[in-house]
Amino acid sequence: MLIDTHCHLDFPDFEAERDAIVARAMAAGVTQLVTISTRVKKFDTILGIAEAYDNVFCSVGTHPHNADEELDIEAADLVRLSTHPKVVAIGEAGLDYFYDNAPRDAQMIGLRRHIDAARQTGLPLVIHSRSADDDMAAVLTEETGKGAFPFLLHCFSSGPELARIGVALGGYISFSGILTFPKSEELRAIARTVPQDRMIVETDAPYLAPKPFRGKRNEPAFVAHTAQVLAETIGMSAADIAAITTENAFRIFSKMPRL
């Protein structure tokens, strides 16, 4: 049993065959999926997908790429929308200084509002962080000082210091198909330092397909390949890493029922 803790089933890549994609995940032993919000103003679409499948859950939030489009969304709006039984997380929100698709001040405002919502609801904040290690470490440290909140660093591709600080503050580290890439030895080295009770797996589908599907469209069933490489990286069996990451997923996504 595995859980894909981060995919985007609302993206156009999946629209024509969503039923088949969910079925293939189940056949591969990926029994539950979390489809992640990137725009609160499209939340109804995300929620509709989650409601259509017993084993699909969702988040509510604004991706940092879209932060300046949704500055009218307050923490209270996120809290209100998160009361739906299918909503098990806040986000994804964060800082992306690699693409800088939104002004950095807008990204920071959005991130802090999402942190506020995670703190109020107890739902985990799904954090996107790219080329922003220092600022992300600083804001997580500062905000945790105001009151703890659950969070995970999704699709982790940052440096070892952000991983260390994230874990020290109570966060989880989520590994995607990037872990399987030949040039990702530094990331695999970081994985060896992450406590076993703080690691989870994801696809970020339709992006970042793991080996042997690299360059193709990713889908939730492929999370099994990332889990296999994680197992090999830390010297465990695939069955053990499946059990560990699944238990960790249920712990951080504490609202998600065990089906």
Protein Blocks (a to p, Z undefined) as FASTA:
>chain_A
ZZdfbdcfkbmklmmmmmmmmmmmmmnopabccdddfbfklmmmmmmmmmmpmkbccddd
ddfklmmmmmmbcfklmmmmmmpmklcbecjedddfklomacfklmmmmmmmmmmmmmmn
opacddddehilmmmmmmmmmmmmnopcddddehiabdfklmmmmmmnopacdddfklmp
mklmmmmmmmmmpcfklcccdekpaghiacfkghiacdfklmmmmmmmmmmmnopafklm
mmmmmmmmmmmmmmbccZZ
